[in-house]
């Protein structure tokens, strides 16, 4: 599925940042014609490079690169969680998946097995995936944090800063059509916002892996653990509405059973 991005806007943002840090304080709205032409030329070059460099790597190559990242995660001691974990949880799934599910962090079951979403919340996520007519093996599942915070507490800022580059590299490699952010922590981190999950869910947002790369659609929805704690038909319906939008975005059929 094609993804559209305003390359000129992205290049201009980076040009403004470069001008700021190098002392060339460009006044917004007062660019010279030569500068506008230069930005346009750069945008054209970036667009051409992007069009010729779509993620067309074979799944086998992507899998190898993902496993290299997983090995780095298993050896990581960038924050204090590395010395507290039983197992790191790099993530797992299809190397060229159309959907990447991103949660907050591993729990006790995940820490014990080294796999994401294998506890009660994981079983509910499996039901959500199968309710969409997919299998767990069709998607990629991971977390913001790769190690379990003690007592399943919220991720700390230092922990997120240390761990986020691993996730960013995974997403860039897989280059999914849609990211599903499970819960407020995942959504806020990926979108760099303080909005609540209630404000974020139900609509697509844009996640960028870098300049010259098309935006990836991001849908935020409730975390399965939240549904377990606050089960209601209304919350269940909201998650299903979010997933129906994901399926529609991917031109995938919406199973009738999911409407029950």
C-alpha positions in Angstrom: 0.0 0.0 0.0 1.4 3.4 -0.9 2.2 5.9 1.8 2.2 9.7 1.1 4.5 12.1 2.7 5.1 15.8 2.2 8.8 15.5 1.5 9.2 19.3 1.0 7.8 19.9 4.4 10.1 17.4 6.0 13.1 18.7 4.3 12.2 22.3 5.2 11.9 21.3 8.9 15.3 19.7 8.8 16.7 22.7 6.9 15.3 25.0 9.6 16.8 22.9 12.3 20.2 23.0 10.5 20.0 26.7 10.1 19.2 27.2 13.7 22.1 25.1 15.0 24.6 26.6 12.5 23.6 30.2 13.2 21.6 30.8 10.0 18.4 32.0 11.6 15.9 31.9 8.8 12.9 34.1 9.3 9.7 32.1 8.8 7.8 33.2 5.7 10.7 35.4 4.4 12.8 32.9 2.4 14.7 34.1 -0.6 13.9 32.7 -4.0 17.2 30.9 -4.2 16.6 29.2 -0.9 13.2 28.1 -2.0 14.7 26.6 -5.1 17.4 24.8 -3.2 14.8 23.3 -0.8 12.7 22.2 -3.8 15.7 20.6 -5.4 16.6 18.7 -2.2 13.0 17.6 -1.8 13.0 16.3 -5.4 16.3 14.4 -4.8 15.0 12.9 -1.5 11.7 11.9 -3.2 13.6 10.2 -6.0 15.8 8.4 -3.4 12.8 7.4 -1.4 11.0 6.0 -4.5 14.0 4.0 -5.4 14.6 2.7 -1.9 11.4 1.3 -0.7 11.7 -1.6 1.8 11.9 -4.3 -0.8 14.4 -6.4 1.2 13.7 -10.2 1.2 12.0 -11.3 4.4 15.0 -13.5 5.1 17.3 -10.5 5.1 15.0 -8.6 7.4 14.8 -11.5 9.7 18.6 -11.7 10.0 18.8 -8.0 10.8 16.0 -8.3 13.4 17.8 -11.2 15.0 21.0 -9.0 15.2 19.0 -6.4 17.1 17.5 -9.1 19.4 21.1 -10.3 20.2 22.0 -6.7 21.1 18.9 -6.5 23.3 19.8 -9.7 25.2 23.3 -8.3 25.9 22.1 -4.8 26.7 22.9 -3.1 30.1 22.3 0.5 29.2 19.9 0.9 32.1 19.3 -0.7 35.5 16.7 -3.1 34.1 19.3 -5.1 32.4 20.7 -6.4 35.7 17.2 -7.2 37.1 15.6 -9.2 34.3 15.4 -12.9 33.9 15.2 -12.6 30.1 15.1 -9.7 27.7 12.1 -9.6 25.4 13.2 -8.3 22.0 9.9 -9.0 20.2 8.8 -11.7 17.7 6.8 -12.2 14.6 6.8 -11.9 10.8 9.8 -10.1 9.4 7.8 -8.1 6.8 4.6 -7.9 8.7 1.9 -5.4 7.7 1.0 -4.7 11.3 3.4 -4.2 14.2 1.8 -4.2 17.7 3.7 -2.2 20.3 3.0 -2.5 24.0 4.5 -0.9 27.1 6.9 -3.5 28.5 7.2 -7.1 29.5 5.4 -8.6 32.5 6.3 -11.5 34.7 5.3 -14.2 32.2 7.2 -12.4 29.4 10.3 -12.0 31.6 10.2 -15.7 32.4 9.9 -16.8 28.8 11.7 -14.1 26.9 8.6 -13.6 24.6 6.2 -10.7 24.3 2.5 -10.9 25.3 2.4 -14.5 26.6 0.5 -13.9 29.9 -3.2 -13.1 30.4 -3.0 -9.9 28.4 -1.2 -11.8 25.7 -3.9 -14.4 25.4 -6.4 -11.5 25.0 -4.2 -9.9 22.3 -4.2 -13.3 20.5 -8.0 -13.3 20.5 -8.0 -9.7 19.1 -5.6 -10.8 16.3 -7.6 -13.9 15.5 -10.8 -11.9 15.6 -9.3 -9.8 12.8 -8.9 -13.0 10.7 -5.1 -13.1 11.3 -2.7 -15.3 13.1 0.0 -14.3 15.6 2.5 -15.4 13.0 1.2 -12.8 10.6 2.1 -9.8 12.7 5.1 -8.5 14.7 4.7 -8.0 18.5 7.0 -6.0 20.7 7.2 -3.4 23.5 8.7 0.0 24.2 10.8 -1.5 26.9 12.6 -4.8 26.3 13.1 -5.7 29.9 10.5 -5.9 32.7 10.3 -3.0 35.2 10.1 -4.3 38.8 6.5 -4.9 39.9 5.3 -4.0 36.4 5.7 -0.3 37.3 5.5 2.4 34.6 8.6 2.8 32.4 11.1 5.4 33.6 12.3 8.2 31.3 15.9 6.9 31.4 14.7 3.4 30.5 12.7 4.6 27.6 15.6 6.7 26.3 17.9 3.7 26.5 15.5 1.2 24.9 13.6 3.2 22.3 16.4 3.0 19.6 16.0 -0.8 19.5 12.3 -0.4 18.7 12.9 2.4 16.2 15.3 0.2 14.3 12.9 -2.8 14.3 10.1 -0.6 12.9 12.4 0.8 10.3 13.4 -2.6 9.2 9.9 -4.1 9.1 8.4 -1.0 7.6 4.8 -2.0 8.4 1.8 -0.4 6.9 0.3 0.1 10.3 1.5 0.3 13.9 -1.0 -0.5 16.6 0.1 1.2 19.8 -1.4 -0.7 22.8 -2.1 1.6 25.6 -1.2 5.2 26.6 2.6 4.6 27.3 3.2 3.1 23.8 1.1 5.7 22.0 2.6 8.7 23.9 6.1 7.5 23.4 5.8 6.8 19.7 3.8 10.0 19.0 5.8 12.2 21.5 2.6 13.5 23.1 1.0 13.8 26.5 -2.5 13.2 25.3 -4.6 10.5 26.9 -5.4 7.2 25.2 -9.0 8.3 25.0 -7.9 11.3 23.0 -5.6 9.4 20.8 -7.6 6.2 19.9 -10.0 5.9 17.1 -8.0 7.9 14.5 -4.9 7.4 12.5 -1.7 9.3 13.4 1.6 9.5 11.5 4.8 7.9 12.7 8.1 8.8 10.8 11.2 6.6 10.9 13.3 9.3 9.3 13.7 11.9 6.5 13.0 10.5 3.1 10.8 7.7 4.6 7.0 7.7 4.2 4.9 8.1 7.3 3.6 4.9 8.8 0.0 5.0 9.9 -0.4 4.5 13.7 -3.6 3.5 15.5 -3.7 3.8 19.3 -6.0 1.6 21.2 -6.5 0.2 24.7 -3.9 -2.2 26.1 -5.3 -5.7 26.6 -4.3 -5.5 30.3 -6.6 -2.4 30.6 -9.4 -4.4 29.1 -8.9 -7.2 31.6 -9.0 -4.7 34.5 -11.9 -2.7 33.0 -13.9 -5.1 31.0 -17.1 -3.8 29.5 -18.9 -4.2 26.3 -18.2 -0.5 25.5 -14.5 -0.9 25.9 -14.5 -4.1 23.9 -16.5 -2.3 21.2 -14.0 0.6 21.1 -11.1 -1.8 20.5 -12.9 -3.6 17.8 -13.8 -0.2 16.1 -10.1 0.6 16.2 -9.1 -2.7 14.6 -11.8 -2.4 12.0 -10.2 0.8 10.8 -6.8 -0.9 10.7 -8.2 -3.7 8.6 -9.9 -1.2 6.3 -6.7 0.7 5.9 -5.0 -2.5 4.8 -7.8 -3.5 2.5 -8.3 -6.7 4.5 -11.8 -8.3 5.0 -13.6 -7.6 8.3 -14.7 -10.9 9.8 -18.3 -11.1 10.7 -17.5 -12.8 14.0 -15.7 -9.7 15.1 -19.0 -7.9 15.2 -20.6 -10.1 17.8 
